[in-house]
Amino acid sequence: MAIFLNENSKVIVQGMTGSEGMKHTRRMLAAGTSVVGGVNPRKAGTKVDFDGTSLPVFASVAEAMAETGADVSVVFVPPAFTKAAVIEAIDAEIPLAVVITEGVPVHDSVSFWAYNQDKGAKTRIIGPNCPGLQSPGKANAGIIPADITGAGKIGLVSKSGTLTYQLMYELRDIGFSTAVGIGGDPVIGTTHIDCLAAFEADPETEAIVMIGEIGGDAEERAADFIKANVTKPVVAYIAGFTAPPGKTMGHAGAIISGSAGTAEAKKVALEAAGVKVGKTPSETAKLMREVVASL
């Protein structure tokens, strides 16, 4: 079944006519994704050719949905315009908005997250500052390379795009139901817990790999959720074991304060919930192989 994205998903791209939108629309199409159009009010009514596939450009998300039946939007717009683009998607009640853009002001992320809640949370937001998600062999919404892995029994949820790719590659012979890059900003739309719950409910997912990082308490909260609600085996990796306290490392959300948010504290919490935790991506892949072999 996969989670959030499957072979029946119809994808539009907000910002399709920009350089990044063009590049990744072409890649999504090549991966077999059903991309049905783009959104750019200034170029509405035109069409864009992608290696023989002609896609229409619409004035709004609502128009695109009405004309194509789209149920997923991938957002490739500059940070200054991301809030407006996501709010437009929320107003149109598109079921899934994947916000790729990096550098979105945290205040803007808080604003569109709260707006979505006030509107009844009819739109699932993934991101911002994320690689998107991929259900191998079915669809790809974002920038995850489509040729890393094939379909399989592992579900993946990760704060880090690069580590998403690495774990997908290291476990490529087993394969993935869905890999979700949730983003590493302090405020994101979809959390580890959201994905863990979806993977727990997905019959095609037999084991879960979770990638976290230093800072905040998302991984500790995920550990509590796993202990109470997840019956499938979970393997985890926490990036940042060597990070010095008080320093922001990489993502805006990756900052340690005192003993809170350290990789070791997260490891202890996850292991208390029965999760096997690797100290390197390769060790994590090895642990997952052992888990899959025992299923």
C-alpha positions in Angstrom: 0.0 0.0 0.0 2.8 2.5 0.9 2.0 5.6 2.9 0.8 9.0 1.8 1.9 8.5 -1.9 1.1 5.7 -4.3 0.7 4.7 -8.0 -2.7 6.5 -8.1 -1.4 9.8 -6.8 -1.8 12.8 -9.1 0.9 15.4 -8.6 1.0 19.1 -9.4 4.1 21.3 -9.0 3.8 24.8 -7.6 6.8 26.6 -9.2 7.0 24.1 -12.1 8.3 26.7 -14.5 11.3 27.7 -12.3 14.7 26.1 -12.7 14.4 23.7 -9.8 10.8 23.0 -10.5 11.6 22.1 -14.2 14.5 19.9 -13.2 12.7 17.9 -10.6 9.4 17.7 -12.5 11.4 16.0 -15.3 12.9 13.6 -12.8 9.6 12.8 -11.2 8.1 12.0 -14.6 11.1 9.8 -15.4 10.4 7.9 -12.2 6.9 7.1 -13.4 5.1 9.6 -11.2 1.8 10.9 -12.6 2.6 14.6 -12.7 -0.5 16.3 -14.2 0.4 20.0 -14.3 2.0 23.0 -12.6 0.9 26.2 -11.0 2.2 29.7 -11.9 -0.3 32.5 -12.1 1.9 34.5 -14.5 2.1 31.6 -17.0 -1.4 30.2 -16.6 -2.7 28.8 -19.9 0.7 27.8 -21.3 2.2 24.3 -21.5 5.6 23.0 -20.8 7.2 20.1 -22.6 9.2 17.6 -20.6 10.9 15.2 -23.1 7.6 14.7 -25.0 5.2 15.0 -22.1 3.3 18.3 -22.3 2.0 19.6 -19.0 -0.4 22.5 -18.5 0.2 25.4 -16.2 -2.7 26.6 -14.1 -3.4 29.9 -12.3 -4.0 28.3 -8.9 -3.9 25.0 -7.0 -7.7 25.0 -6.9 -7.9 25.3 -10.7 -5.3 22.6 -11.1 -7.2 20.2 -8.8 -10.5 20.9 -10.6 -9.0 20.3 -14.0 -6.8 17.3 -13.3 -8.0 15.6 -10.0 -4.6 16.3 -8.4 -4.2 15.2 -4.8 -0.6 16.1 -4.2 1.3 19.3 -4.6 5.1 19.6 -4.6 6.2 23.1 -3.7 9.3 24.5 -5.4 9.1 28.2 -4.8 11.6 30.7 -3.2 11.5 31.1 0.6 9.8 34.5 0.5 6.8 33.1 -1.4 6.5 29.7 0.3 4.0 30.7 2.9 1.6 32.1 0.3 2.1 29.0 -1.8 1.3 26.6 1.1 -1.7 28.6 2.2 -3.0 28.5 -1.3 -2.7 24.7 -1.2 -4.4 24.6 2.2 -7.3 26.8 0.9 -7.7 24.4 -2.0 -7.8 21.5 0.5 -5.3 19.4 -1.5 -4.7 16.3 0.6 -0.9 16.4 0.5 1.5 19.4 0.2 5.3 18.5 0.0 7.3 21.7 0.8 10.8 21.2 -0.6 12.0 24.8 -0.1 14.9 25.4 2.2 15.4 28.6 4.2 11.7 29.2 5.0 11.5 31.7 8.0 10.3 29.8 11.0 7.6 32.4 11.6 6.2 31.6 8.2 6.2 27.8 8.9 4.4 28.4 12.2 1.9 30.6 10.4 1.0 28.1 7.7 1.0 25.2 10.1 -1.4 27.0 12.5 -3.5 28.1 9.5 -3.9 24.5 8.4 -4.9 23.5 11.9 -7.5 26.2 12.0 -8.9 25.0 8.6 -9.3 21.5 10.0 -5.9 20.1 8.9 -7.4 18.7 5.7 -3.9 19.1 4.1 -1.0 16.9 5.2 2.1 19.1 5.0 5.5 17.4 4.6 8.5 19.8 5.2 9.6 22.4 4.7 13.3 21.9 4.0 12.8 18.3 3.1 13.6 16.0 0.2 10.0 14.8 -0.1 8.9 11.2 -0.2 9.1 8.2 -2.5 7.2 5.0 -2.8 9.6 3.1 -5.0 8.0 1.7 -8.2 4.9 3.8 -7.6 5.6 7.5 -7.3 8.2 10.1 -6.3 7.2 13.5 -4.9 10.3 15.7 -4.4 14.0 15.3 -5.0 14.9 11.8 -3.7 16.8 10.1 -6.6 14.5 7.5 -8.1 17.2 4.9 -8.8 18.6 4.3 -5.3 16.3 1.4 -4.4 13.3 -0.6 -5.3 10.1 -1.6 -3.6 10.3 -3.6 -0.5 9.2 -4.1 3.1 11.0 -1.3 5.0 9.4 2.0 5.9 11.8 5.0 6.4 11.3 8.3 8.1 14.1 10.8 8.4 15.0 14.4 9.3 18.0 14.3 7.0 17.8 14.1 3.2 21.4 12.9 2.7 21.0 10.2 5.3 17.7 9.2 3.7 19.6 8.5 0.5 22.4 6.6 2.3 20.1 4.3 4.2 18.0 3.7 1.1 21.2 2.8 -0.8 22.6 0.5 1.9 19.3 -1.4 2.2 18.5 -1.3 -1.6 18.5 -5.1 -1.9 15.7 -5.3 0.6 13.8 -2.3 -0.6 11.3 0.2 0.8 7.5 0.6 1.0 7.9 4.4 1.4 10.7 6.7 2.4 9.6 10.0 3.9 12.0 12.9 4.4 10.2 15.1 7.0 12.8 17.9 7.1 15.1 19.2 9.9 13.6 22.7 10.6 12.3 23.5 14.1 8.7 23.5 12.8 7.6 20.9 10.3 4.2 19.6 9.2 4.6 15.9 9.5 6.6 14.3 12.3 8.3 11.0 13.1 5.2 10.0 15.1 2.9 10.7 12.1 5.0 8.4 9.9 5.4 5.7 12.5 1.7 5.5 13.0 1.2 5.3 9.2 3.8 2.6 8.8 2.3 0.6 11.7 -1.0 0.6 9.9 0.5 -0.2 6.5 0.4 -4.0 5.7 3.2 -3.7 3.2 5.6 -2.3 5.8 7.2 -5.0 8.0 10.0 -3.0 9.6 10.8 0.7 10.2 14.0 2.7 10.1 14.0 6.1 11.8 16.6 8.7 11.3 16.8 11.5 13.8 19.4 14.1 14.9 20.5 16.1 17.9 18.3 18.9 19.2 14.8 19.1 20.4 12.8 16.2 21.8 11.2 14.8 18.7 13.0 11.5 19.0 12.2 11.1 22.7 8.5 11.7 21.9 8.8 9.2 19.1 10.3 6.7 21.6 7.3 7.1 23.9 5.0 6.6 20.9 6.8 3.5 19.8 6.7 1.9 23.2 2.9 2.5 23.5 1.8 2.0 19.9 4.2 0.3 17.5 4.4 -3.5 17.2 6.7 -3.6 14.2 10.5 -3.7 14.7 12.2 -0.2 14.6 15.8 0.5 14.0 17.1 4.0 14.5 20.1 6.2 13.8 20.7 9.6 15.5 23.1 12.0 13.7 25.3 14.1 15.9 27.1 11.9 18.5 30.2 14.0 18.2 28.5 17.4 18.1 29.6 19.9 20.8 26.9 21.2 23.2 25.4 24.6 22.4 26.4 24.5 18.7 23.9 24.4 15.8 24.9 21.6 13.5 23.5 21.6 10.0 19.7 21.9 10.3 18.2 24.8 12.1 16.6 22.4 14.6 19.8 20.6 15.5 21.0 22.3 18.6 21.9 20.9 22.0 21.0 22.6 25.2 22.7 21.2 28.2 22.0 17.4 28.4 18.7 17.8 26.5 18.7 16.9 22.8 22.0 15.0 22.8 22.4 11.9 20.7 23.2 9.8 23.7 20.0 10.9 25.5 17.9 10.1 22.4 19.7 6.7 22.1 18.8 5.9 25.7 15.2 6.8 25.2 14.8 4.8 22.0 16.5 1.7 23.4 14.2 1.9 26.4 11.4 1.6 23.9 12.9 -1.5 22.4 14.5 0.2 19.4 17.9 -0.9 18.1 20.1 2.2 17.6 23.1 2.2 15.4 26.0 4.7 15.9 26.7 5.0 12.2 24.5 4.6 9.1 26.3 1.4 8.1 25.8 -0.1 11.6 22.2 0.9 11.4 21.8 -0.8 8.0 23.4 -4.0 9.5 21.0 -3.9 12.4 18.1 -3.6 10.0 19.4 -6.6 8.0 19.4 -8.7 11.2 15.8 -7.6 11.9 14.6 -8.4 8.4 16.3 -11.8 8.5 14.4 -12.6 11.7 11.0 -11.7 10.3 
